[in-house]
Each structure stands twice: as C-alpha cells, then as structure tokens.
C-alpha cells in the first residue's frame, strides 16, 4: 500500500507541477489528457496504474515506469491512444518489477530534486516534471531559457542518490 500511495502521489504531483509558459488552453488540454489516461489506467483491471507515469505535451503522451507483462504494456498504450486529443503515444514502459524499497527510493529522489529546483531562483520548477526509475532521473517540460534547462540538469546531477540524468527539457 505504501508503494501505491507514493507512486500515486507522485503522479498527481506531476500533473499539478507541470504548468509551463505555454498558452493556458494548451496546458489545460494536456492536463485533461493526462488526467483522463490516469483515470482509465486506474479503472482498468489489466494495468497497475501506480507503476505508470503519464506525461502529456502538445497532445503527445509519454508513458514511463515498470509493468510486469507485455500485455500490460500494450494495454496501457491502447488506453492512451484511445483518448481524445492524443496525437501520439511514446511508450517507454519497461518490463520488470520494483520492490517497495526501490519505489520509495525513487520517490525520495523525486522529492529531493523537486525541492532543490524550487529553492533555485534561476529555475521555474513549476515548468519541470521530475521522474525517477531505479535511481535514473528524467527531467521534462518547457522552460523559457537555456540557462534554466542547464541549471535544472546540474541540480539533478548533484543530488545524492541520482545515478544518471536524462534531460528532456525543451527551451521555448
């Protein structure tokens, strides 16, 4: 139960914390898509929605996390594709199983990186989504300058426990 609570909290936090400098109607549309997919995954008995992170940017949905079977991976992708407003699905779900301890460690890494981003005046942390899987951190979102993108990456790399950083932040 702890694992599911931590992952669910992170998923909901990512939805709220990923506002950007894009027009509000685009942000709202992406947030509705993400929320709709997360609801579909939670209602679907063939998927473990707590292991799947959903991010949407300009109608492109990215699925990340760990699922136990290829069928679960395909079902999550199908649910996302069958959602109004989705132009494409980038399915990065991996097969495997994380222990509750590994999930808690990743949740802790996300919290540490996010809190450090909030504390840095050069980075608008609300524009950046942070995900972690097995100690590997992925940064995504949209920022207004290259300096903010670089600073976010520097902060994540300097965070104790982070093994690797994948910076997918786009500069507007």
PyMOL commands that set and color helices and strands:
alter all, ss='L'
color gray80, all
select helices_A, chain A and resi 2-16+24-43+49-51+70-81+100-119+125-127+146-158
alter helices_A, ss='H'
color red, helices_A
select strands_A, chain A and resi 52-57+60-67+88-95+128-133+136-143+164-171
alter strands_A, ss='S'
color yellow, strands_A
deselect
rebuild
show_as cartoon
